[in-house]
Amino acid sequence: MSGARSPGSASRLGRGAESGSAPGSQPSGRPPPLARRGFAAQLPEAGRFWIRYVPRSWEAPDRPWLHLAAGRLGNAGASAAAAPRARQGPGASDQIGQGPGASNKSGQGLAASDPTGPPLDDVLYLPPVPPSLARERDALARARLAEGTPLVLQLLPGDETAFAADAGIALVVDLLPALLEGELDRLAAVPGGATAVWPLMPGLTDDAALWERGCRLLSAAGLHRVQALCPDLAPADRRRLAEGAPRADVFDALFHRAQRATALERAFARHAHRHGLAPFLPRPLPRPPLHGAGNRRLGGALALAAELWLRLARPVDQAQALYRAARWIDGTAYDVEALAREGNLDVVTALDTTSRRLVLESVAGGEPALLAELLAEYLAGEAPDRGSTATQDGDAAMGGRNAGKDNHQAGNLPAGRLQEVADD
């Protein structure tokens, strides 16, 4: 088993290998025990763009934008990140939405947003910035890329960056301001290598005719992915959106129309699929000098399978098992691809039969059969009406999502919530 360990990875990915315990016997899914005072952490998931680390301080643009890590609207011209309570114990956390209300107009730019310290071995989120800070944001990103940290860099339509999308950085273009302003022509200028984010809000951006025009423009621009996101809208958000809306019926839609997020995201994904647009951002992976890209890839495949399993309203128990396996792989110091090649996966108690088969098929090359099956079902057929029983069933299944992802292992951070990662 010693040949399955990545050199130098024990202190970075976990302690299971150091203690001599058998694979699968150690707690998993927790952020690595490193000093990261400047960041909050959450469990990475496909629906939140695989983001694990979020700057605790960030100067946001004045235009509307989506907080991708939190799944809500960002606060224009204010702090974009969380402000968790200091030194919380394991399992304690702050709502990611509680921190970003305070103004961050300090004039200090982004210098305090990315403190020095160990490299981050999972996805770091860089929210949008005012145009005056674009160069500073790019310099911050360049320094983190040199360390091997995978990045999700969020842009608004018309924003500029020195980066093109590649294996080390995921450019994500937030379409919210263009859609709210009715400027669909700006979608044609989205960079072809980027992933677009389509916000789904009642009465504003959830119309199938709008989807058709938007997806046609994005496909023609050379995009391959557009991910839908139903943001959590606070009452204040709904009021602001209604005040700026061009039609009187938007108020009723925002305040009175049932918004079944999972079903609506699936309906959009099916529509976009007809234009050749995939529904999820692939998980960005760490690069040298960091190790662990293989484990991150396998963990991402398992987590995506679990996400789709729940969205399809399949039994929750199997989703829990898939998430448990994903979190163990993310947290272990063992090279799981090497374990698979050496025939040692059978001793890993964190992997059930379905998860083990998915890992073996991934290591062998190609797309695992289960993942292909789930994606095909997710994108097939006609999306149900918003008020149908099918949509209610799908969202009821996602109600067990936190149980599937979080209750399988004591000490995991709850999905959609942040915790400060401080010194051990």
C-alpha positions in Angstrom: 0.0 0.0 0.0 2.9 2.3 0.5 3.3 2.7 -3.3 -0.1 4.3 -3.4 0.8 7.4 -1.4 1.7 10.7 -3.2 5.1 12.0 -2.1 4.7 14.8 0.4 0.9 14.5 0.4 0.3 13.2 3.9 0.5 16.6 5.6 -1.6 18.2 2.9 -4.5 15.8 2.3 -4.9 14.1 5.6 -3.4 12.0 8.4 -4.7 8.5 7.6 -1.4 7.4 6.0 0.7 8.9 8.8 -1.2 7.0 11.5 -0.9 3.7 9.8 -4.6 3.2 9.8 -6.3 1.3 7.0 -7.8 3.3 4.1 -11.3 4.4 4.9 -10.9 4.4 8.6 -10.2 8.1 9.0 -12.8 11.0 9.0 -13.1 12.7 5.6 -14.5 15.7 4.0 -12.9 18.3 6.4 -10.8 21.1 5.0 -7.0 20.4 5.3 -5.5 21.4 8.6 -3.6 24.4 7.3 -3.5 28.0 8.4 -5.8 29.9 6.1 -7.0 32.9 8.0 -8.1 34.8 5.0 -10.6 32.2 3.7 -13.8 30.6 4.6 -14.4 27.0 3.5 -17.3 24.9 2.4 -17.7 21.4 0.9 -17.2 21.4 -2.9 -20.2 20.5 -4.9 -21.2 20.6 -8.6 -24.1 22.9 -7.9 -21.8 25.5 -6.4 -19.1 25.3 -9.0 -16.8 23.1 -6.9 -15.8 26.0 -4.8 -14.1 25.2 -1.5 -12.4 28.4 -0.5 -13.9 31.9 -0.5 -12.0 35.1 0.4 -13.3 36.7 3.6 -12.8 40.2 2.3 -13.5 41.3 -1.3 -14.5 44.5 -3.1 -17.5 43.8 -5.3 -18.6 45.6 -8.4 -21.5 48.0 -8.5 -23.5 45.9 -11.0 -25.7 43.0 -10.0 -23.9 39.7 -9.7 -24.4 36.1 -8.3 -22.4 34.8 -5.3 -21.6 31.5 -6.8 -20.4 29.9 -3.6 -23.5 31.0 -1.6 -26.1 30.5 -4.4 -27.6 34.0 -3.8 -27.3 37.5 -5.1 -24.1 39.3 -4.3 -24.2 42.7 -2.7 -23.1 45.4 -5.2 -20.3 47.6 -4.1 -19.9 45.7 -0.8 -17.9 42.9 0.7 -18.3 39.7 -1.5 -17.2 37.1 1.0 -18.1 35.6 4.3 -17.1 36.9 7.7 -17.3 33.8 9.9 -16.9 34.0 13.7 -13.3 33.5 14.7 -12.0 30.1 15.9 -15.2 28.1 15.6 -15.0 24.5 16.6 -15.5 21.5 14.2 -19.0 21.6 12.7 -19.7 25.2 13.7 -20.3 27.6 10.9 -21.7 30.9 9.8 -24.2 31.4 7.0 -22.3 32.5 4.0 -25.0 35.1 3.5 -24.4 36.9 6.8 -21.0 38.3 6.2 -21.4 40.1 2.8 -23.6 42.9 4.0 -21.0 45.2 5.3 -19.4 47.8 3.0 -15.8 47.1 2.0 -15.0 50.5 0.5 -11.7 50.7 2.4 -9.7 51.8 -0.6 -7.2 49.0 0.1 -8.1 47.0 -3.0 -7.6 43.3 -2.8 -4.3 43.2 -1.0 -5.9 41.8 2.2 -8.0 39.3 0.4 -5.3 36.7 -0.3 -2.9 36.4 2.7 0.4 34.6 2.4 0.4 31.0 3.5 0.4 27.5 2.3 -1.0 26.8 -1.3 -4.7 25.9 -1.5 -5.1 22.4 -2.9 -8.8 22.9 -3.8 -10.9 25.4 -5.7 -10.4 29.1 -4.7 -13.3 31.4 -5.7 -12.4 34.9 -7.1 -15.7 36.9 -7.3 -16.1 39.8 -9.8 -14.4 43.1 -9.1 -14.8 46.7 -10.2 -13.0 47.4 -13.5 -10.3 49.4 -11.6 -9.3 46.3 -9.7 -9.1 43.9 -12.7 -5.3 44.0 -12.9 -4.9 43.5 -9.2 -7.3 40.5 -9.3 -5.4 39.0 -12.2 -2.1 39.4 -10.3 -3.6 37.6 -7.3 -4.9 34.8 -9.6 -1.5 34.5 -11.3 0.3 34.1 -8.0 -2.1 31.4 -6.9 -1.9 29.6 -10.3 1.9 29.4 -9.9 1.3 27.5 -6.7 -1.0 25.0 -8.4 -4.2 26.2 -6.8 -7.3 25.6 -9.1 -9.4 28.8 -9.5 -12.9 29.8 -10.4 -12.6 33.4 -11.7 -16.0 35.1 -12.1 -16.6 37.8 -14.7 -19.5 39.9 -15.7 -20.3 40.6 -19.4 -17.8 43.1 -20.7 -15.3 42.5 -17.9 -11.7 42.0 -19.0 -9.0 39.6 -17.8 -5.6 38.6 -19.0 -6.5 34.9 -18.7 -8.0 32.4 -21.1 -9.8 29.4 -19.8 -7.5 26.4 -19.4 -7.0 23.4 -17.2 -5.9 25.5 -14.3 -8.4 28.3 -14.3 -12.2 28.2 -14.9 -13.6 31.4 -16.3 -17.2 31.7 -15.3 -19.3 34.5 -16.9 -22.2 35.6 -14.8 -25.0 36.6 -17.2 -27.2 38.3 -14.5 -26.6 42.0 -15.4 -27.0 41.4 -19.1 -30.3 39.5 -18.6 -31.7 42.1 -16.2 -30.9 44.9 -18.6 -32.3 43.1 -21.6 -28.9 43.2 -23.4 -28.9 39.7 -24.9 -26.5 40.8 -27.6 -23.8 40.8 -25.0 -24.1 37.0 -24.7 -22.5 36.8 -28.2 -19.3 38.2 -26.8 -18.8 35.7 -24.0 -15.4 34.0 -24.4 -15.7 30.5 -26.0 -13.7 28.7 -23.4 -15.7 30.1 -20.5 -18.7 28.6 -18.6 -21.8 30.8 -18.6 -24.1 31.0 -15.5 -27.8 31.6 -16.2 -29.6 32.9 -13.1 -33.2 31.6 -12.9 -35.5 34.2 -11.2 -39.3 34.3 -11.4 -40.8 36.6 -14.0 -37.3 37.8 -15.1 -35.1 35.0 -16.5 -37.2 31.9 -16.3 -39.0 32.2 -19.7 -38.4 29.4 -22.2 -38.4 31.9 -25.2 -35.6 33.8 -23.5 -33.7 30.6 -22.9 -34.0 29.8 -26.5 -32.6 33.1 -27.7 -29.9 33.1 -25.0 -28.7 29.5 -25.6 -28.6 30.1 -29.4 -26.3 33.1 -28.9 -24.1 31.2 -26.4 -23.7 28.2 -28.7 -22.9 30.4 -31.6 -20.2 32.1 -29.5 -18.5 28.8 -29.1 -19.4 28.0 -25.5 -19.7 24.3 -24.4 -21.3 24.8 -21.0 -24.0 26.9 -19.3 -24.9 26.2 -15.8 -28.3 27.2 -14.4 -28.5 28.6 -10.9 -31.7 29.5 -8.9 -30.4 32.0 -6.4 -31.9 32.2 -2.9 -33.7 35.5 -2.9 -34.2 37.4 0.3 -37.2 39.7 0.6 -35.0 42.7 0.1 -33.6 41.1 -3.1 -37.1 40.5 -4.4 -38.1 44.1 -3.7 -35.0 45.5 -5.5 -35.6 43.3 -8.5 -39.3 44.2 -8.6 -38.6 47.9 -8.5 -36.3 47.8 -11.5 -38.5 45.4 -13.5 -40.0 46.6 -16.8 -43.3 44.8 -16.3 -45.9 45.0 -13.5 -46.4 41.3 -13.4 -42.8 40.7 -12.2 -43.7 41.7 -8.7 -46.3 38.9 -8.5 -43.9 36.4 -10.0 -41.1 37.3 -7.5 -43.3 37.2 -4.4 -46.0 34.7 -5.2 -44.8 32.2 -7.9 -43.5 29.0 -6.5 -39.9 28.6 -7.4 -38.9 24.9 -7.4 -35.2 25.3 -7.9 -34.1 21.8 -8.8 -36.9 21.2 -11.4 -36.3 24.6 -13.0 -32.6 24.1 -13.2 -33.2 20.7 -14.9 -35.7 22.3 -17.3 -33.1 24.8 -18.3 -30.4 22.2 -18.6 -32.6 20.2 -21.0 -33.2 23.2 -23.1 -29.5 24.2 -23.2 -28.6 20.6 -24.1 -30.5 20.9 -27.3 -28.0 23.6 -28.3 -25.0 21.4 -27.4 -24.4 23.1 -24.0 -23.4 20.9 -21.0 -25.1 21.5 -17.7 -22.2 21.5 -15.2 -18.7 23.0 -14.9 -16.1 20.2 -14.7 -14.2 20.2 -11.4 -11.0 22.4 -11.7 -8.0 20.3 -10.6 -4.8 21.3 -8.8 -1.6 21.4 -10.9 2.1 20.9 -10.1 3.8 21.6 -7.8 0.6 20.4 -5.9 -0.3 16.7 -5.9 -3.8 15.2 -5.7 -5.3 15.9 -9.0 -6.3 12.3 -9.5 -8.1 12.1 -6.2 -9.9 15.4 -6.9 -11.0 14.0 -10.3 -12.4 10.8 -8.8 -14.0 12.7 -5.9 -15.7 15.0 -8.4 -17.1 12.2 -10.4 -18.6 10.6 -7.3 -20.0 13.9 -6.0 -21.5 14.7 -9.4 -23.1 11.3 -9.5 -24.6 11.9 -6.0 -25.9 15.3 -7.1 -27.6 13.9 -10.1 -29.0 11.0 -8.1 -30.8 13.3 -5.8 -31.9 15.6 -8.6 -33.6 12.6 -10.2 -35.4 11.8 -7.0 -33.7 8.4 -6.5 -33.4 6.9 -3.1 -31.3 9.0 -0.8 -29.3 6.2 0.8 -27.3 5.6 -2.3 -26.6 9.3 -2.7 -25.3 9.3 0.9 -22.9 6.4 0.0 -21.7 8.3 -3.1 -21.1 11.5 -1.1 -19.3 9.5 1.7 -17.0 8.0 -0.9 -16.3 11.4 -2.5 -15.5 13.0 0.8 -13.2 10.2 1.8 -11.3 10.4 -1.5 -11.0 14.2 -1.2 -9.6 13.8 2.4 -7.3 10.8 2.1 -3.5 11.0 1.7 -3.5 7.8 -0.4 -3.3 7.9 -4.2 -6.7 6.3 -5.0 -5.8 5.7 -8.6 -2.8 3.7 -7.5 -4.9 1.8 -5.0 -7.3 0.9 -7.9 -4.5 -0.2 -10.2 -2.9 -2.4 -7.5 -6.3 -4.1 -6.6 -6.5 -2.6 -3.1 -9.9 -0.9 -3.3 -11.6 -3.8 -1.7 -10.2 -2.9 1.7 -11.4 0.7 1.6 -14.5 0.6 3.8 -15.6 4.1 2.7 -16.4 2.8 -0.7 -19.6 0.9 -1.3 -20.0 -1.4 -4.3 -21.5 1.3 -6.6 -18.8 3.8 -5.6 -16.0 1.3 -6.0 -17.3 0.4 -9.5 -17.4 4.0 -10.5 -13.9 4.6 -9.3 -12.6 1.6 -11.2 -14.3 2.6 -14.4 -12.9 6.2 -14.0 -9.4 4.9 -13.5 -9.7 2.6 -16.5 -10.5 5.6 -18.7 -13.6 7.0 -20.2 -16.9 8.0 -18.5 -18.2 5.7 -15.8 -21.4 4.0 -16.9 -23.4 5.2 -13.9 -22.5 8.8 -14.5 -23.4 8.6 -18.2 -26.7 7.0 -17.3 -27.6 9.7 -14.7 -26.6 12.5 -17.1 -28.6 11.0 -19.9 -31.7 10.7 -17.7 -31.2 14.3 -16.4 -31.1 15.7 -19.9 -33.7 13.5 -21.6 -37.3 14.1 -22.3 -39.5 17.1 -21.7 -39.2 19.1 -18.5 -42.3 19.0 -16.3 -44.4 22.1 -15.7 -43.5 24.3 -12.8 -46.6 23.2 -10.8 -46.5 19.5 -11.6 -46.2 16.7 -9.1 -43.0 15.6 -10.8 -41.2 18.9 -9.9 -42.4 18.7 -6.4 -41.1 15.1 -6.1 -37.7 16.2 -7.5 -37.4 19.0 -5.0 -38.5 16.9 -2.1 -35.7 14.5 -3.0 -33.2 17.4 -2.9 -34.5 18.2 0.5 -32.5 15.2 1.6 -29.4 16.6 -0.1 -27.8 18.0 3.1 -28.4 14.7 4.8 -26.8 12.9 1.9 -23.7 15.1 1.9 -23.3 16.0 5.5 -24.7 13.5 7.9 -22.6 10.6 6.7 -19.6 11.8 8.7 -19.5 13.8 11.9 -17.6 17.0 11.7 -18.2 17.8 8.0 -19.1 21.4 7.1 -22.8 21.8 6.2 -23.4 22.3 2.4 -23.9 26.0 1.5 -22.4 27.2 4.8 -18.9 28.4 5.6 -16.4 28.1 8.4 -13.2 29.8 9.0 -10.2 27.6 8.6 -7.6 28.6 11.2 -4.5 27.2 12.7 -4.7 23.7 14.1 
